Amino acid sequence: MSAQAVVWEWRALLAEWMSKKSMRLAVLLGGLLAVSIAVNAMIILADGSRP
């Protein structure tokens, strides 16, 4: 088996693994980003309302 064939097989396996995990990861990161923005907005609003 040539080295290039090994590389292509490894890339195919990696792409298959990534396609399964990437959607979950994207949803997780999107959710964390939304929560982070919401928390920051609440902190800014709460801090701005103080005299």
C-alpha positions as CSV (number, residue, x, y, z in Angstrom):
1,M,0.0,0.0,0.0
2,S,1.5,3.3,-1.0
3,A,1.8,6.2,1.4
4,Q,-0.6,8.3,-0.7
5,A,-3.3,5.6,-0.4
6,V,-2.9,5.6,3.4
7,V,-3.2,9.4,3.5
8,W,-6.4,9.3,1.3
9,E,-7.9,6.6,3.5
10,W,-7.1,8.5,6.6
11,R,-8.6,11.7,5.2
12,A,-11.8,9.8,4.2
13,L,-12.1,8.4,7.8
14,L,-11.5,11.8,9.3
15,A,-14.0,13.5,7.0
16,E,-16.6,10.8,8.0
17,W,-15.9,11.3,11.7
18,M,-16.0,15.1,11.3
19,S,-19.3,15.1,9.5
20,K,-21.0,13.2,12.4
21,K,-19.4,15.4,15.1
22,S,-19.4,18.7,13.3
23,M,-23.1,19.3,13.5
24,R,-23.2,18.6,17.3
25,L,-20.1,20.7,17.8
26,A,-21.6,23.6,15.8
27,V,-24.8,23.4,17.7
28,L,-22.9,23.3,21.0
29,L,-20.7,26.2,20.1
30,G,-23.6,28.2,18.8
31,G,-25.5,27.6,22.0
32,L,-22.5,28.6,24.2
33,L,-22.1,31.8,22.1
34,A,-25.7,32.7,22.5
35,V,-25.6,32.2,26.2
36,S,-22.3,34.2,26.5
37,I,-23.8,37.1,24.6
38,A,-27.0,37.0,26.7
39,V,-25.0,37.0,29.9
40,N,-22.8,39.8,28.8
41,A,-25.8,41.9,27.7
42,M,-27.5,41.3,31.1
43,I,-24.3,42.3,32.9
44,I,-24.0,45.5,30.8
45,L,-27.7,46.4,31.3
46,A,-27.5,45.7,35.0
47,D,-24.3,47.8,35.4
48,G,-25.8,50.6,33.3
49,S,-28.9,50.9,35.4
50,R,-26.9,51.6,38.5
51,P,-26.8,55.2,39.5
